[in-house]
Amino acid sequence: MDKAKSKGIEIAAKAGDPVNAATLGRVVFAGDGDKPYVKLIVIKHDDMLVTAYGHNRKLLVKEGTIAEMPATDHGNGSM
């Protein structure tokens, strides 16, 4: 991902590692988003906090684990 264009954080992990939500909330979107996010999950936690999780390898959307980390061009699962 081009760091100059990134508006999020990159998390180092291995492909297939679980992606967990920041805190409890309600999934308001799970599916194919527009590029660059592709497999995207959006969670509304309360009136002030909404988080988005993009670049997922597989969407699971269940309590606890919501997705799997993807493989990237760099050989790790940074998202």
Phi and psi in radians as a Rosetta constraint file:
Dihedral C 1 N 2 CA 2 C 2 CIRCULARHARMONIC -1.267 0.35
Dihedral N 2 CA 2 C 2 N 3 CIRCULARHARMONIC 1.900 0.35
Dihedral C 2 N 3 CA 3 C 3 CIRCULARHARMONIC -1.050 0.35
Dihedral N 3 CA 3 C 3 N 4 CIRCULARHARMONIC -0.513 0.35
Dihedral C 3 N 4 CA 4 C 4 CIRCULARHARMONIC -1.154 0.35
Dihedral N 4 CA 4 C 4 N 5 CIRCULARHARMONIC -0.494 0.35
Dihedral C 4 N 5 CA 5 C 5 CIRCULARHARMONIC -1.716 0.35
Dihedral N 5 CA 5 C 5 N 6 CIRCULARHARMONIC -0.211 0.35
Dihedral C 5 N 6 CA 6 C 6 CIRCULARHARMONIC -1.227 0.35
Dihedral N 6 CA 6 C 6 N 7 CIRCULARHARMONIC 2.336 0.35
Dihedral C 6 N 7 CA 7 C 7 CIRCULARHARMONIC -1.980 0.35
Dihedral N 7 CA 7 C 7 N 8 CIRCULARHARMONIC 0.239 0.35
Dihedral C 7 N 8 CA 8 C 8 CIRCULARHARMONIC -2.199 0.35
Dihedral N 8 CA 8 C 8 N 9 CIRCULARHARMONIC -2.796 0.35
Dihedral C 8 N 9 CA 9 C 9 CIRCULARHARMONIC -2.007 0.35
Dihedral N 9 CA 9 C 9 N 10 CIRCULARHARMONIC 2.674 0.35
Dihedral C 9 N 10 CA 10 C 10 CIRCULARHARMONIC -1.834 0.35
Dihedral N 10 CA 10 C 10 N 11 CIRCULARHARMONIC 2.328 0.35
Dihedral C 10 N 11 CA 11 C 11 CIRCULARHARMONIC -2.014 0.35
Dihedral N 11 CA 11 C 11 N 12 CIRCULARHARMONIC 2.131 0.35
Dihedral C 11 N 12 CA 12 C 12 CIRCULARHARMONIC -1.340 0.35
Dihedral N 12 CA 12 C 12 N 13 CIRCULARHARMONIC 2.221 0.35
Dihedral C 12 N 13 CA 13 C 13 CIRCULARHARMONIC -2.846 0.35
Dihedral N 13 CA 13 C 13 N 14 CIRCULARHARMONIC 2.995 0.35
Dihedral C 13 N 14 CA 14 C 14 CIRCULARHARMONIC -1.633 0.35
Dihedral N 14 CA 14 C 14 N 15 CIRCULARHARMONIC 2.607 0.35
Dihedral C 14 N 15 CA 15 C 15 CIRCULARHARMONIC -0.958 0.35
Dihedral N 15 CA 15 C 15 N 16 CIRCULARHARMONIC 2.334 0.35
Dihedral C 15 N 16 CA 16 C 16 CIRCULARHARMONIC 1.625 0.35
Dihedral N 16 CA 16 C 16 N 17 CIRCULARHARMONIC -0.233 0.35
Dihedral C 16 N 17 CA 17 C 17 CIRCULARHARMONIC -1.082 0.35
Dihedral N 17 CA 17 C 17 N 18 CIRCULARHARMONIC 2.630 0.35
Dihedral C 17 N 18 CA 18 C 18 CIRCULARHARMONIC -1.251 0.35
Dihedral N 18 CA 18 C 18 N 19 CIRCULARHARMONIC 2.581 0.35
Dihedral C 18 N 19 CA 19 C 19 CIRCULARHARMONIC -1.900 0.35
Dihedral N 19 CA 19 C 19 N 20 CIRCULARHARMONIC 2.152 0.35
Dihedral C 19 N 20 CA 20 C 20 CIRCULARHARMONIC -1.953 0.35
Dihedral N 20 CA 20 C 20 N 21 CIRCULARHARMONIC 2.542 0.35
Dihedral C 20 N 21 CA 21 C 21 CIRCULARHARMONIC -1.174 0.35
Dihedral N 21 CA 21 C 21 N 22 CIRCULARHARMONIC 2.653 0.35
Dihedral C 21 N 22 CA 22 C 22 CIRCULARHARMONIC -1.074 0.35
Dihedral N 22 CA 22 C 22 N 23 CIRCULARHARMONIC -0.666 0.35
Dihedral C 22 N 23 CA 23 C 23 CIRCULARHARMONIC -2.865 0.35
Dihedral N 23 CA 23 C 23 N 24 CIRCULARHARMONIC 3.071 0.35
Dihedral C 23 N 24 CA 24 C 24 CIRCULARHARMONIC -1.064 0.35
Dihedral N 24 CA 24 C 24 N 25 CIRCULARHARMONIC 2.574 0.35
Dihedral C 24 N 25 CA 25 C 25 CIRCULARHARMONIC -3.104 0.35
Dihedral N 25 CA 25 C 25 N 26 CIRCULARHARMONIC -3.016 0.35
Dihedral C 25 N 26 CA 26 C 26 CIRCULARHARMONIC -2.002 0.35
Dihedral N 26 CA 26 C 26 N 27 CIRCULARHARMONIC 2.244 0.35
Dihedral C 26 N 27 CA 27 C 27 CIRCULARHARMONIC -1.213 0.35
Dihedral N 27 CA 27 C 27 N 28 CIRCULARHARMONIC 2.124 0.35
Dihedral C 27 N 28 CA 28 C 28 CIRCULARHARMONIC -1.844 0.35
Dihedral N 28 CA 28 C 28 N 29 CIRCULARHARMONIC -0.244 0.35
Dihedral C 28 N 29 CA 29 C 29 CIRCULARHARMONIC -2.729 0.35
Dihedral N 29 CA 29 C 29 N 30 CIRCULARHARMONIC 2.369 0.35
Dihedral C 29 N 30 CA 30 C 30 CIRCULARHARMONIC -2.590 0.35
Dihedral N 30 CA 30 C 30 N 31 CIRCULARHARMONIC 2.029 0.35
Dihedral C 30 N 31 CA 31 C 31 CIRCULARHARMONIC 2.880 0.35
Dihedral N 31 CA 31 C 31 N 32 CIRCULARHARMONIC -2.834 0.35
Dihedral C 31 N 32 CA 32 C 32 CIRCULARHARMONIC -1.429 0.35
Dihedral N 32 CA 32 C 32 N 33 CIRCULARHARMONIC 1.913 0.35
Dihedral C 32 N 33 CA 33 C 33 CIRCULARHARMONIC -1.546 0.35
Dihedral N 33 CA 33 C 33 N 34 CIRCULARHARMONIC 3.097 0.35
Dihedral C 33 N 34 CA 34 C 34 CIRCULARHARMONIC -1.234 0.35
Dihedral N 34 CA 34 C 34 N 35 CIRCULARHARMONIC 2.781 0.35
Dihedral C 34 N 35 CA 35 C 35 CIRCULARHARMONIC -1.077 0.35
Dihedral N 35 CA 35 C 35 N 36 CIRCULARHARMONIC 2.510 0.35
Dihedral C 35 N 36 CA 36 C 36 CIRCULARHARMONIC -1.643 0.35
Dihedral N 36 CA 36 C 36 N 37 CIRCULARHARMONIC 0.098 0.35
Dihedral C 36 N 37 CA 37 C 37 CIRCULARHARMONIC -1.489 0.35
Dihedral N 37 CA 37 C 37 N 38 CIRCULARHARMONIC -0.466 0.35
Dihedral C 37 N 38 CA 38 C 38 CIRCULARHARMONIC 0.877 0.35
Dihedral N 38 CA 38 C 38 N 39 CIRCULARHARMONIC -1.947 0.35
Dihedral C 38 N 39 CA 39 C 39 CIRCULARHARMONIC -1.289 0.35
Dihedral N 39 CA 39 C 39 N 40 CIRCULARHARMONIC 1.828 0.35
Dihedral C 39 N 40 CA 40 C 40 CIRCULARHARMONIC -2.101 0.35
Dihedral N 40 CA 40 C 40 N 41 CIRCULARHARMONIC 2.457 0.35
Dihedral C 40 N 41 CA 41 C 41 CIRCULARHARMONIC -2.199 0.35
Dihedral N 41 CA 41 C 41 N 42 CIRCULARHARMONIC 2.291 0.35
Dihedral C 41 N 42 CA 42 C 42 CIRCULARHARMONIC -2.095 0.35
Dihedral N 42 CA 42 C 42 N 43 CIRCULARHARMONIC 2.252 0.35
Dihedral C 42 N 43 CA 43 C 43 CIRCULARHARMONIC -2.129 0.35
Dihedral N 43 CA 43 C 43 N 44 CIRCULARHARMONIC 2.263 0.35
Dihedral C 43 N 44 CA 44 C 44 CIRCULARHARMONIC -1.711 0.35
Dihedral N 44 CA 44 C 44 N 45 CIRCULARHARMONIC 2.057 0.35
Dihedral C 44 N 45 CA 45 C 45 CIRCULARHARMONIC -1.592 0.35
Dihedral N 45 CA 45 C 45 N 46 CIRCULARHARMONIC -0.669 0.35
Dihedral C 45 N 46 CA 46 C 46 CIRCULARHARMONIC -2.884 0.35
Dihedral N 46 CA 46 C 46 N 47 CIRCULARHARMONIC -2.925 0.35
Dihedral C 46 N 47 CA 47 C 47 CIRCULARHARMONIC -1.184 0.35
Dihedral N 47 CA 47 C 47 N 48 CIRCULARHARMONIC -0.297 0.35
Dihedral C 47 N 48 CA 48 C 48 CIRCULARHARMONIC -1.900 0.35
Dihedral N 48 CA 48 C 48 N 49 CIRCULARHARMONIC -0.325 0.35
Dihedral C 48 N 49 CA 49 C 49 CIRCULARHARMONIC -2.212 0.35
Dihedral N 49 CA 49 C 49 N 50 CIRCULARHARMONIC 2.133 0.35
Dihedral C 49 N 50 CA 50 C 50 CIRCULARHARMONIC -2.252 0.35
Dihedral N 50 CA 50 C 50 N 51 CIRCULARHARMONIC 2.308 0.35
Dihedral C 50 N 51 CA 51 C 51 CIRCULARHARMONIC -2.081 0.35
Dihedral N 51 CA 51 C 51 N 52 CIRCULARHARMONIC 2.624 0.35
Dihedral C 51 N 52 CA 52 C 52 CIRCULARHARMONIC -2.204 0.35
Dihedral N 52 CA 52 C 52 N 53 CIRCULARHARMONIC 2.397 0.35
Dihedral C 52 N 53 CA 53 C 53 CIRCULARHARMONIC -2.163 0.35
Dihedral N 53 CA 53 C 53 N 54 CIRCULARHARMONIC 1.891 0.35
Dihedral C 53 N 54 CA 54 C 54 CIRCULARHARMONIC -1.964 0.35
Dihedral N 54 CA 54 C 54 N 55 CIRCULARHARMONIC 3.047 0.35
Dihedral C 54 N 55 CA 55 C 55 CIRCULARHARMONIC 1.137 0.35
Dihedral N 55 CA 55 C 55 N 56 CIRCULARHARMONIC 0.492 0.35
Dihedral C 55 N 56 CA 56 C 56 CIRCULARHARMONIC -1.333 0.35
Dihedral N 56 CA 56 C 56 N 57 CIRCULARHARMONIC 2.619 0.35
Dihedral C 56 N 57 CA 57 C 57 CIRCULARHARMONIC -1.392 0.35
Dihedral N 57 CA 57 C 57 N 58 CIRCULARHARMONIC -0.713 0.35
Dihedral C 57 N 58 CA 58 C 58 CIRCULARHARMONIC -2.557 0.35
Dihedral N 58 CA 58 C 58 N 59 CIRCULARHARMONIC 2.325 0.35
Dihedral C 58 N 59 CA 59 C 59 CIRCULARHARMONIC -1.557 0.35
Dihedral N 59 CA 59 C 59 N 60 CIRCULARHARMONIC 2.227 0.35
Dihedral C 59 N 60 CA 60 C 60 CIRCULARHARMONIC -1.924 0.35
Dihedral N 60 CA 60 C 60 N 61 CIRCULARHARMONIC -0.681 0.35
Dihedral C 60 N 61 CA 61 C 61 CIRCULARHARMONIC 0.698 0.35
Dihedral N 61 CA 61 C 61 N 62 CIRCULARHARMONIC 1.237 0.35
Dihedral C 61 N 62 CA 62 C 62 CIRCULARHARMONIC -2.450 0.35
Dihedral N 62 CA 62 C 62 N 63 CIRCULARHARMONIC 2.932 0.35
Dihedral C 62 N 63 CA 63 C 63 CIRCULARHARMONIC -1.028 0.35
Dihedral N 63 CA 63 C 63 N 64 CIRCULARHARMONIC 2.251 0.35
Dihedral C 63 N 64 CA 64 C 64 CIRCULARHARMONIC 1.667 0.35
Dihedral N 64 CA 64 C 64 N 65 CIRCULARHARMONIC -1.560 0.35
Dihedral C 64 N 65 CA 65 C 65 CIRCULARHARMONIC -1.528 0.35
Dihedral N 65 CA 65 C 65 N 66 CIRCULARHARMONIC 2.264 0.35
Dihedral C 65 N 66 CA 66 C 66 CIRCULARHARMONIC -1.905 0.35
Dihedral N 66 CA 66 C 66 N 67 CIRCULARHARMONIC -0.302 0.35
Dihedral C 66 N 67 CA 67 C 67 CIRCULARHARMONIC -2.893 0.35
Dihedral N 67 CA 67 C 67 N 68 CIRCULARHARMONIC 3.116 0.35
Dihedral C 67 N 68 CA 68 C 68 CIRCULARHARMONIC -2.041 0.35
Dihedral N 68 CA 68 C 68 N 69 CIRCULARHARMONIC 2.485 0.35
Dihedral C 68 N 69 CA 69 C 69 CIRCULARHARMONIC -1.099 0.35
Dihedral N 69 CA 69 C 69 N 70 CIRCULARHARMONIC 2.530 0.35
Dihedral C 69 N 70 CA 70 C 70 CIRCULARHARMONIC -1.560 0.35
Dihedral N 70 CA 70 C 70 N 71 CIRCULARHARMONIC 2.937 0.35
Dihedral C 70 N 71 CA 71 C 71 CIRCULARHARMONIC -1.520 0.35
Dihedral N 71 CA 71 C 71 N 72 CIRCULARHARMONIC 2.562 0.35
Dihedral C 71 N 72 CA 72 C 72 CIRCULARHARMONIC -2.146 0.35
Dihedral N 72 CA 72 C 72 N 73 CIRCULARHARMONIC 3.068 0.35
Dihedral C 72 N 73 CA 73 C 73 CIRCULARHARMONIC -1.081 0.35
Dihedral N 73 CA 73 C 73 N 74 CIRCULARHARMONIC -0.366 0.35
Dihedral C 73 N 74 CA 74 C 74 CIRCULARHARMONIC -1.554 0.35
Dihedral N 74 CA 74 C 74 N 75 CIRCULARHARMONIC -0.007 0.35
Dihedral C 74 N 75 CA 75 C 75 CIRCULARHARMONIC 1.463 0.35
Dihedral N 75 CA 75 C 75 N 76 CIRCULARHARMONIC 0.091 0.35
Dihedral C 75 N 76 CA 76 C 76 CIRCULARHARMONIC -2.203 0.35
Dihedral N 76 CA 76 C 76 N 77 CIRCULARHARMONIC -2.951 0.35
Dihedral C 76 N 77 CA 77 C 77 CIRCULARHARMONIC -1.874 0.35
Dihedral N 77 CA 77 C 77 N 78 CIRCULARHARMONIC 0.432 0.35
Dihedral C 77 N 78 CA 78 C 78 CIRCULARHARMONIC -0.998 0.35
Dihedral N 78 CA 78 C 78 N 79 CIRCULARHARMONIC 2.356 0.35
